[in-house]
Amino acid sequence: MRVRAKVDNGSMYTVLPKELADSLALLPTGRRWVRFADGRRAKRVLVCGLRVRVPGLPDRLITTDALVEPGRHTVLLGCEEMERMELIADHKASVLRPRPGTEKGILAVVD
């Protein structure tokens, strides 16, 4: 399934609309407290098994957890997922780009 996502460097988790999470049949693994930008706090369902890939960057594929937000209409890609995929947000161009030095793929350091 292909969806458009907004990027939020301030959000730790990726956030899915409830309808999308339900349609993907993602498994709930618990609940997490979240704090919204306006200071409100609430508990939200955490689901696992979400696979995220960025079109045009085939090696940037991860499986991750996501929060489910009732009433939300857009997907929000969190900073942890961007970090794991070695991506940075180019807000002027409204795109994600590979972190400099990882254009040919994600780097891994093995000790």
N, C-alpha and C positions, 0 to 999 in steps of 0.2 A: 504494500500500500504506500502510495506517495502522498505526503502531506507537507504543507508549508509550516515552518516553525519560526517563532520569534526567538531572539537570542537575548538572554539576560545575564550579564556578567555577575550580577548580585545574587542570583538564585543558585543555591547549591545543587538542587535537584532539578531534573526535567519534570515538567508538569503536563499532564494530559487531561483533556476534557473527559468527563465520566463516560459519555457516549462512545468515544473512541476507545477508551480502555476496555469497556464492555464488549465492543465489537471485535477487539483483538483477543478476547478471552484471556487476558493477563491474570496471573494468579496473585491474589492479595497475600502479603506476607506479614502484615501488621499495620500499625498506625503510628504516625509521627506528628509531633507538635510542629506547627509552622507559624512564622510571624510574617504578616503582610507588611507592605511598604507603609501603610497608614498606622501601623502599630498593633493592629488586632492580632489575636492568637486563636488558633483552632487546631483540632486534630484532623488529619487527612489520611486516607488509606494509601499504603505503599504497595505497589505491585512490582513483580519481578519478571524478567524474561523479555524486556523490550529490546529489540534489535534496532540500532540506529546506524544509518549509512548516509553519507553526503553524496548527492549526485555529482559525477565528474571526478570524484576522489574515491575510487573503488577500494583502496586499501584502508580507508577510514571507516571500519565497521566495528561496532562494539555491542555487547549485550549489557544492559544496565537495569537499574530500578527506576521507578518514576512515581511521583505523587499523583493522586487523582483529585481533580478539582471539579465538584459539581457546579454547573452553570457556566463553566469556562467554554469558550468557543475556539480558542487557538492553542496550539502546542507551544510550550515554552522550553527551549533547550537550555539546560543549566550549565554552569561553569565547570562542574566536575566532568561532564561528558565532553565538553570542548577541550578541556585539558587532556583527557585520556586519548582524544583523537588528534592531539597536537594541532588544534585550530585556533585562530584568532578572529575576532569580529572586526570587519572593516565597516564601520558604521556609516562612513561617507558614501560608500558604494552599495551598502546594504547586502553584503555577502560575507560568507566565511572563507577564510584563506588559510592555507597551510602555514604553520609557524615557520619563520625563516630557518632554513637548514633541513627541513623535513619535506621539501617539495617532491622528492622521489620516494617518499614513504616514511612511515613512522619509525623513529629510531629507538632502539632498546640498548641499554647498557647492561652488560652481564659481568658480574664479578667472578 
